[in-house]
Amino acid sequence: MAGTKRRYKRVASRRLNMWLSLYRHSIVHALLAMRYMVDSKSLERTIRCE
């Protein structure tokens, strides 16, 4: 019984780490997308101004 519990804990921690890394990646991607959108908007503005 103790062995299965330990194994379950290991699997759970691995799954948690996977989810955390996915979450971190999604946050980074969202930030990059936001920055890209802002950059493209500012670029459009500068092109219109010229």
PDB file of N, H, CA, C and O in Angstrom:
ATOM      1  N   MET A   1       0.828  -1.205   0.000  1.00  0.00           N
ATOM      2  CA  MET A   1       0.000   0.000   0.000  1.00  0.00           C
ATOM      3  C   MET A   1       0.870   1.266   0.000  1.00  0.00           C
ATOM      4  O   MET A   1       0.591   2.224  -0.721  1.00  0.00           O
ATOM      5  N   ALA A   2       1.928   1.249   0.822  1.00  0.00           N
ATOM      6  H   ALA A   2       2.154   0.471   1.407  1.00  0.00           H
ATOM      7  CA  ALA A   2       2.806   2.419   0.925  1.00  0.00           C
ATOM      8  C   ALA A   2       3.524   2.667  -0.401  1.00  0.00           C
ATOM      9  O   ALA A   2       3.712   3.812  -0.811  1.00  0.00           O
ATOM     10  N   GLY A   3       3.929   1.566  -1.074  1.00  0.00           N
ATOM     11  H   GLY A   3       3.776   0.635  -0.741  1.00  0.00           H
ATOM     12  CA  GLY A   3       4.651   1.708  -2.343  1.00  0.00           C
ATOM     13  C   GLY A   3       3.790   2.390  -3.401  1.00  0.00           C
ATOM     14  O   GLY A   3       4.258   3.273  -4.120  1.00  0.00           O
ATOM     15  N   THR A   4       2.514   1.967  -3.491  1.00  0.00           N
ATOM     16  H   THR A   4       2.134   1.250  -2.907  1.00  0.00           H
ATOM     17  CA  THR A   4       1.635   2.569  -4.497  1.00  0.00           C
ATOM     18  C   THR A   4       1.421   4.047  -4.192  1.00  0.00           C
ATOM     19  O   THR A   4       1.347   4.873  -5.101  1.00  0.00           O
ATOM     20  N   LYS A   5       1.323   4.372  -2.908  1.00  0.00           N
ATOM     21  H   LYS A   5       1.384   3.701  -2.169  1.00  0.00           H
ATOM     22  CA  LYS A   5       1.122   5.772  -2.526  1.00  0.00           C
ATOM     23  C   LYS A   5       2.333   6.607  -2.954  1.00  0.00           C
ATOM     24  O   LYS A   5       2.186   7.711  -3.479  1.00  0.00           O
ATOM     25  N   ARG A   6       3.524   6.063  -2.722  1.00  0.00           N
ATOM     26  H   ARG A   6       3.643   5.166  -2.296  1.00  0.00           H
ATOM     27  CA  ARG A   6       4.745   6.778  -3.090  1.00  0.00           C
ATOM     28  C   ARG A   6       4.788   6.983  -4.611  1.00  0.00           C
ATOM     29  O   ARG A   6       5.110   8.064  -5.103  1.00  0.00           O
ATOM     30  N   ARG A   7       4.452   5.909  -5.335  1.00  0.00           N
ATOM     31  H   ARG A   7       4.190   5.031  -4.935  1.00  0.00           H
ATOM     32  CA  ARG A   7       4.478   6.000  -6.790  1.00  0.00           C
ATOM     33  C   ARG A   7       3.459   7.042  -7.269  1.00  0.00           C
ATOM     34  O   ARG A   7       3.744   7.826  -8.175  1.00  0.00           O
ATOM     35  N   TYR A   8       2.289   7.043  -6.662  1.00  0.00           N
ATOM     36  H   TYR A   8       2.058   6.406  -5.926  1.00  0.00           H
ATOM     37  CA  TYR A   8       1.255   8.005  -7.053  1.00  0.00           C
ATOM     38  C   TYR A   8       1.744   9.431  -6.809  1.00  0.00           C
ATOM     39  O   TYR A   8       1.511  10.333  -7.614  1.00  0.00           O
ATOM     40  N   LYS A   9       2.432   9.613  -5.672  1.00  0.00           N
ATOM     41  H   LYS A   9       2.622   8.881  -5.018  1.00  0.00           H
ATOM     42  CA  LYS A   9       2.952  10.947  -5.339  1.00  0.00           C
ATOM     43  C   LYS A   9       3.968  11.396  -6.389  1.00  0.00           C
ATOM     44  O   LYS A   9       3.969  12.551  -6.813  1.00  0.00           O
ATOM     45  N   ARG A  10       4.842  10.454  -6.807  1.00  0.00           N
ATOM     46  H   ARG A  10       4.841   9.516  -6.462  1.00  0.00           H
ATOM     47  CA  ARG A  10       5.852  10.790  -7.802  1.00  0.00           C
ATOM     48  C   ARG A  10       5.179  11.183  -9.123  1.00  0.00           C
ATOM     49  O   ARG A  10       5.551  12.176  -9.748  1.00  0.00           O
ATOM     50  N   VAL A  11       4.182  10.389  -9.536  1.00  0.00           N
ATOM     51  H   VAL A  11       3.879   9.583  -9.028  1.00  0.00           H
ATOM     52  CA  VAL A  11       3.469  10.677 -10.786  1.00  0.00           C
ATOM     53  C   VAL A  11       2.753  12.022 -10.681  1.00  0.00           C
ATOM     54  O   VAL A  11       2.760  12.818 -11.620  1.00  0.00           O
ATOM     55  N   ALA A  12       2.135  12.262  -9.524  1.00  0.00           N
ATOM     56  H   ALA A  12       2.129  11.616  -8.761  1.00  0.00           H
ATOM     57  CA  ALA A  12       1.402  13.518  -9.331  1.00  0.00           C
ATOM     58  C   ALA A  12       2.355  14.706  -9.414  1.00  0.00           C
ATOM     59  O   ALA A  12       2.038  15.716 -10.043  1.00  0.00           O
ATOM     60  N   SER A  13       3.517  14.589  -8.785  1.00  0.00           N
ATOM     61  H   SER A  13       3.775  13.768  -8.274  1.00  0.00           H
ATOM     62  CA  SER A  13       4.490  15.691  -8.799  1.00  0.00           C
ATOM     63  C   SER A  13       4.980  15.926 -10.228  1.00  0.00           C
ATOM     64  O   SER A  13       5.160  17.069 -10.649  1.00  0.00           O
ATOM     65  N   ARG A  14       5.194  14.834 -10.973  1.00  0.00           N
ATOM     66  H   ARG A  14       5.047  13.905 -10.631  1.00  0.00           H
ATOM     67  CA  ARG A  14       5.653  14.977 -12.360  1.00  0.00           C
ATOM     68  C   ARG A  14       4.581  15.690 -13.184  1.00  0.00           C
ATOM     69  O   ARG A  14       4.880  16.575 -13.986  1.00  0.00           O
ATOM     70  N   ARG A  15       3.309  15.282 -12.969  1.00  0.00           N
ATOM     71  H   ARG A  15       3.065  14.563 -12.318  1.00  0.00           H
ATOM     72  CA  ARG A  15       2.214  15.901 -13.710  1.00  0.00           C
ATOM     73  C   ARG A  15       2.097  17.381 -13.335  1.00  0.00           C
ATOM     74  O   ARG A  15       1.844  18.232 -14.188  1.00  0.00           O
ATOM     75  N   LEU A  16       2.286  17.671 -12.051  1.00  0.00           N
ATOM     76  H   LEU A  16       2.492  16.980 -11.357  1.00  0.00           H
ATOM     77  CA  LEU A  16       2.209  19.054 -11.575  1.00  0.00           C
ATOM     78  C   LEU A  16       3.309  19.886 -12.231  1.00  0.00           C
ATOM     79  O   LEU A  16       3.064  21.007 -12.678  1.00  0.00           O
ATOM     80  N   ASN A  17       4.512  19.337 -12.286  1.00  0.00           N
ATOM     81  H   ASN A  17       4.711  18.427 -11.923  1.00  0.00           H
ATOM     82  CA  ASN A  17       5.629  20.049 -12.920  1.00  0.00           C
ATOM     83  C   ASN A  17       5.323  20.316 -14.391  1.00  0.00           C
ATOM     84  O   ASN A  17       5.626  21.391 -14.909  1.00  0.00           O
ATOM     85  N   MET A  18       4.716  19.321 -15.070  1.00  0.00           N
ATOM     86  H   MET A  18       4.470  18.447 -14.649  1.00  0.00           H
ATOM     87  CA  MET A  18       4.364  19.469 -16.468  1.00  0.00           C
ATOM     88  C   MET A  18       3.368  20.624 -16.631  1.00  0.00           C
ATOM     89  O   MET A  18       3.530  21.480 -17.500  1.00  0.00           O
ATOM     90  N   TRP A  19       2.322  20.629 -15.764  1.00  0.00           N
ATOM     91  H   TRP A  19       2.191  19.933 -15.058  1.00  0.00           H
ATOM     92  CA  TRP A  19       1.310  21.679 -15.837  1.00  0.00           C
ATOM     93  C   TRP A  19       1.928  23.041 -15.564  1.00  0.00           C
ATOM     94  O   TRP A  19       1.598  24.023 -16.229  1.00  0.00           O
ATOM     95  N   LEU A  20       2.839  23.098 -14.568  1.00  0.00           N
ATOM     96  H   LEU A  20       3.106  22.300 -14.028  1.00  0.00           H
ATOM     97  CA  LEU A  20       3.479  24.377 -14.218  1.00  0.00           C
ATOM     98  C   LEU A  20       4.297  24.896 -15.397  1.00  0.00           C
ATOM     99  O   LEU A  20       4.260  26.084 -15.715  1.00  0.00           O
ATOM    100  N   SER A  21       5.039  23.989 -16.043  1.00  0.00           N
ATOM    101  H   SER A  21       5.069  23.023 -15.785  1.00  0.00           H
ATOM    102  CA  SER A  21       5.859  24.414 -17.184  1.00  0.00           C
ATOM    103  C   SER A  21       4.956  24.888 -18.327  1.00  0.00           C
ATOM    104  O   SER A  21       5.261  25.882 -18.986  1.00  0.00           O
ATOM    105  N   LEU A  22       3.837  24.173 -18.563  1.00  0.00           N
ATOM    106  H   LEU A  22       3.590  23.366 -18.027  1.00  0.00           H
ATOM    107  CA  LEU A  22       2.895  24.584 -19.610  1.00  0.00           C
ATOM    108  C   LEU A  22       2.342  25.963 -19.297  1.00  0.00           C
ATOM    109  O   LEU A  22       2.256  26.832 -20.165  1.00  0.00           O
ATOM    110  N   TYR A  23       1.963  26.148 -18.014  1.00  0.00           N
ATOM    111  H   TYR A  23       2.033  25.442 -17.308  1.00  0.00           H
ATOM    112  CA  TYR A  23       1.393  27.425 -17.572  1.00  0.00           C
ATOM    113  C   TYR A  23       2.400  28.550 -17.788  1.00  0.00           C
ATOM    114  O   TYR A  23       2.055  29.624 -18.280  1.00  0.00           O
ATOM    115  N   ARG A  24       3.657  28.284 -17.410  1.00  0.00           N
ATOM    116  H   ARG A  24       3.937  27.411 -17.010  1.00  0.00           H
ATOM    117  CA  ARG A  24       4.713  29.285 -17.570  1.00  0.00           C
ATOM    118  C   ARG A  24       4.884  29.623 -19.059  1.00  0.00           C
ATOM    119  O   ARG A  24       4.995  30.792 -19.428  1.00  0.00           O
ATOM    120  N   HIS A  25       4.905  28.587 -19.904  1.00  0.00           N
ATOM    121  H   HIS A  25       4.815  27.637 -19.604  1.00  0.00           H
ATOM    122  CA  HIS A  25       5.072  28.811 -21.339  1.00  0.00           C
ATOM    123  C   HIS A  25       3.918  29.651 -21.891  1.00  0.00           C
ATOM    124  O   HIS A  25       4.125  30.560 -22.694  1.00  0.00           O
ATOM    125  N   SER A  26       2.688  29.327 -21.443  1.00  0.00           N
ATOM    126  H   SER A  26       2.519  28.588 -20.791  1.00  0.00           H
ATOM    127  CA  SER A  26       1.522  30.068 -21.944  1.00  0.00           C
ATOM    128  C   SER A  26       1.605  31.533 -21.520  1.00  0.00           C
ATOM    129  O   SER A  26       1.259  32.426 -22.293  1.00  0.00           O
ATOM    130  N   ILE A  27       2.070  31.781 -20.277  1.00  0.00           N
ATOM    131  H   ILE A  27       2.351  31.055 -19.649  1.00  0.00           H
ATOM    132  CA  ILE A  27       2.207  33.168 -19.807  1.00  0.00           C
ATOM    133  C   ILE A  27       3.227  33.900 -20.666  1.00  0.00           C
ATOM    134  O   ILE A  27       2.993  35.030 -21.095  1.00  0.00           O
ATOM    135  N   VAL A  28       4.361  33.251 -20.916  1.00  0.00           N
ATOM    136  H   VAL A  28       4.551  32.333 -20.568  1.00  0.00           H
ATOM    137  CA  VAL A  28       5.414  33.874 -21.730  1.00  0.00           C
ATOM    138  C   VAL A  28       4.886  34.170 -23.121  1.00  0.00           C
ATOM    139  O   VAL A  28       5.135  35.245 -23.667  1.00  0.00           O
ATOM    140  N   HIS A  29       4.147  33.206 -23.705  1.00  0.00           N
ATOM    141  H   HIS A  29       3.945  32.333 -23.261  1.00  0.00           H
ATOM    142  CA  HIS A  29       3.610  33.401 -25.049  1.00  0.00           C
ATOM    143  C   HIS A  29       2.613  34.549 -25.069  1.00  0.00           C
ATOM    144  O   HIS A  29       2.599  35.352 -26.003  1.00  0.00           O
ATOM    145  N   ALA A  30       1.775  34.626 -24.030  1.00  0.00           N
ATOM    146  H   ALA A  30       1.787  33.974 -23.272  1.00  0.00           H
ATOM    147  CA  ALA A  30       0.775  35.697 -23.956  1.00  0.00           C
ATOM    148  C   ALA A  30       1.466  37.058 -23.877  1.00  0.00           C
ATOM    149  O   ALA A  30       1.069  38.010 -24.549  1.00  0.00           O
ATOM    150  N   LEU A  31       2.505  37.132 -23.046  1.00  0.00           N
ATOM    151  H   LEU A  31       2.827  36.359 -22.500  1.00  0.00           H
ATOM    152  CA  LEU A  31       3.244  38.399 -22.904  1.00  0.00           C
ATOM    153  C   LEU A  31       3.881  38.781 -24.234  1.00  0.00           C
ATOM    154  O   LEU A  31       3.827  39.940 -24.646  1.00  0.00           O
ATOM    155  N   LEU A  32       4.487  37.798 -24.906  1.00  0.00           N
ATOM    156  H   LEU A  32       4.531  36.857 -24.571  1.00  0.00           H
ATOM    157  CA  LEU A  32       5.127  38.067 -26.194  1.00  0.00           C
ATOM    158  C   LEU A  32       4.095  38.525 -27.215  1.00  0.00           C
ATOM    159  O   LEU A  32       4.345  39.461 -27.976  1.00  0.00           O
ATOM    160  N   ALA A  33       2.937  37.870 -27.234  1.00  0.00           N
ATOM    161  H   ALA A  33       2.735  37.111 -26.616  1.00  0.00           H
ATOM    162  CA  ALA A  33       1.877  38.228 -28.175  1.00  0.00           C
ATOM    163  C   ALA A  33       1.403  39.658 -27.908  1.00  0.00           C
ATOM    164  O   ALA A  33       1.196  40.436 -28.839  1.00  0.00           O
ATOM    165  N   MET A  34       1.231  39.997 -26.620  1.00  0.00           N
ATOM    166  H   MET A  34       1.399  39.365 -25.864  1.00  0.00           H
ATOM    167  CA  MET A  34       0.797  41.343 -26.269  1.00  0.00           C
ATOM    168  C   MET A  34       1.820  42.366 -26.749  1.00  0.00           C
ATOM    169  O   MET A  34       1.470  43.389 -27.337  1.00  0.00           O
ATOM    170  N   ARG A  35       3.104  42.069 -26.483  1.00  0.00           N
ATOM    171  H   ARG A  35       3.389  41.238 -26.005  1.00  0.00           H
ATOM    172  CA  ARG A  35       4.167  42.991 -26.887  1.00  0.00           C
ATOM    173  C   ARG A  35       4.185  43.135 -28.416  1.00  0.00           C
ATOM    174  O   ARG A  35       4.349  44.238 -28.938  1.00  0.00           O
ATOM    175  N   TYR A  36       4.017  42.019 -29.123  1.00  0.00           N
ATOM    176  H   TYR A  36       3.884  41.123 -28.700  1.00  0.00           H
ATOM    177  CA  TYR A  36       4.032  42.048 -30.580  1.00  0.00           C
ATOM    178  C   TYR A  36       2.877  42.908 -31.107  1.00  0.00           C
ATOM    179  O   TYR A  36       3.043  43.710 -32.026  1.00  0.00           O
ATOM    180  N   MET A  37       1.689  42.711 -30.488  1.00  0.00           N
ATOM    181  H   MET A  37       1.554  42.059 -29.742  1.00  0.00           H
ATOM    182  CA  MET A  37       0.525  43.492 -30.897  1.00  0.00           C
ATOM    183  C   MET A  37       0.784  44.984 -30.685  1.00  0.00           C
ATOM    184  O   MET A  37       0.498  45.805 -31.556  1.00  0.00           O
ATOM    185  N   VAL A  38       1.327  45.319 -29.516  1.00  0.00           N
ATOM    186  H   VAL A  38       1.559  44.652 -28.808  1.00  0.00           H
ATOM    187  CA  VAL A  38       1.627  46.728 -29.209  1.00  0.00           C
ATOM    188  C   VAL A  38       2.643  47.257 -30.209  1.00  0.00           C
ATOM    189  O   VAL A  38       2.502  48.374 -30.707  1.00  0.00           O
ATOM    190  N   ASP A  39       3.674  46.459 -30.507  1.00  0.00           N
ATOM    191  H   ASP A  39       3.788  45.551 -30.103  1.00  0.00           H
ATOM    192  CA  ASP A  39       4.701  46.885 -31.460  1.00  0.00           C
ATOM    193  C   ASP A  39       4.092  47.131 -32.843  1.00  0.00           C
ATOM    194  O   ASP A  39       4.403  48.133 -33.486  1.00  0.00           O
ATOM    195  N   SER A  40       3.227  46.225 -33.301  1.00  0.00           N
ATOM    196  H   SER A  40       2.974  45.411 -32.779  1.00  0.00           H
ATOM    197  CA  SER A  40       2.630  46.376 -34.626  1.00  0.00           C
ATOM    198  C   SER A  40       1.744  47.622 -34.655  1.00  0.00           C
ATOM    199  O   SER A  40       1.720  48.340 -35.654  1.00  0.00           O
ATOM    200  N   LYS A  41       1.012  47.884 -33.560  1.00  0.00           N
ATOM    201  H   LYS A  41       1.031  47.301 -32.748  1.00  0.00           H
ATOM    202  CA  LYS A  41       0.163  49.078 -33.504  1.00  0.00           C
ATOM    203  C   LYS A  41       1.004  50.336 -33.578  1.00  0.00           C
ATOM    204  O   LYS A  41       0.679  51.261 -34.322  1.00  0.00           O
ATOM    205  N   SER A  42       2.091  50.376 -32.805  1.00  0.00           N
ATOM    206  H   SER A  42       2.354  49.624 -32.200  1.00  0.00           H
ATOM    207  CA  SER A  42       2.965  51.558 -32.814  1.00  0.00           C
ATOM    208  C   SER A  42       3.603  51.716 -34.187  1.00  0.00           C
ATOM    209  O   SER A  42       3.782  52.839 -34.659  1.00  0.00           O
ATOM    210  N   LEU A  43       3.949  50.600 -34.838  1.00  0.00           N
ATOM    211  H   LEU A  43       3.803  49.688 -34.455  1.00  0.00           H
ATOM    212  CA  LEU A  43       4.540  50.654 -36.178  1.00  0.00           C
ATOM    213  C   LEU A  43       3.535  51.256 -37.160  1.00  0.00           C
ATOM    214  O   LEU A  43       3.884  52.112 -37.973  1.00  0.00           O
ATOM    215  N   GLU A  44       2.263  50.793 -37.072  1.00  0.00           N
ATOM    216  H   GLU A  44       1.979  50.098 -36.411  1.00  0.00           H
ATOM    217  CA  GLU A  44       1.226  51.337 -37.956  1.00  0.00           C
ATOM    218  C   GLU A  44       1.089  52.843 -37.741  1.00  0.00           C
ATOM    219  O   GLU A  44       0.943  53.610 -38.693  1.00  0.00           O
ATOM    220  N   ARG A  45       1.140  53.254 -36.462  1.00  0.00           N
ATOM    221  H   ARG A  45       1.258  52.631 -35.688  1.00  0.00           H
ATOM    222  CA  ARG A  45       0.990  54.669 -36.137  1.00  0.00           C
ATOM    223  C   ARG A  45       2.134  55.481 -36.758  1.00  0.00           C
ATOM    224  O   ARG A  45       1.908  56.542 -37.340  1.00  0.00           O
ATOM    225  N   THR A  46       3.361  54.968 -36.628  1.00  0.00           N
ATOM    226  H   THR A  46       3.544  54.106 -36.155  1.00  0.00           H
ATOM    227  CA  THR A  46       4.520  55.701 -37.160  1.00  0.00           C
ATOM    228  C   THR A  46       4.442  55.761 -38.688  1.00  0.00           C
ATOM    229  O   THR A  46       4.799  56.772 -39.293  1.00  0.00           O
ATOM    230  N   ILE A  47       3.972  54.672 -39.306  1.00  0.00           N
ATOM    231  H   ILE A  47       3.681  53.851 -38.814  1.00  0.00           H
ATOM    232  CA  ILE A  47       3.872  54.649 -40.773  1.00  0.00           C
ATOM    233  C   ILE A  47       2.825  55.666 -41.223  1.00  0.00           C
ATOM    234  O   ILE A  47       3.024  56.372 -42.211  1.00  0.00           O
ATOM    235  N   ARG A  48       1.708  55.738 -40.496  1.00  0.00           N
ATOM    236  H   ARG A  48       1.546  55.164 -39.693  1.00  0.00           H
ATOM    237  CA  ARG A  48       0.652  56.693 -40.860  1.00  0.00           C
ATOM    238  C   ARG A  48       1.148  58.131 -40.687  1.00  0.00           C
ATOM    239  O   ARG A  48       0.855  59.010 -41.498  1.00  0.00           O
ATOM    240  N   CYS A  49       1.912  58.347 -39.602  1.00  0.00           N
ATOM    241  H   CYS A  49       2.150  57.634 -38.943  1.00  0.00           H
ATOM    242  CA  CYS A  49       2.393  59.708 -39.308  1.00  0.00           C
ATOM    243  C   CYS A  49       3.341  60.201 -40.402  1.00  0.00           C
ATOM    244  O   CYS A  49       3.317  61.380 -40.757  1.00  0.00           O
ATOM    245  N   GLU A  50       4.161  59.318 -40.927  1.00  0.00           N
ATOM    246  H   GLU A  50       4.180  58.361 -40.638  1.00  0.00           H
ATOM    247  CA  GLU A  50       5.154  59.751 -41.929  1.00  0.00           C
ATOM    248  C   GLU A  50       4.513  60.152 -43.247  1.00  0.00           C
ATOM    249  O   GLU A  50       5.215  60.536 -44.182  1.00  0.00           O
TER     250      GLU A  50
END
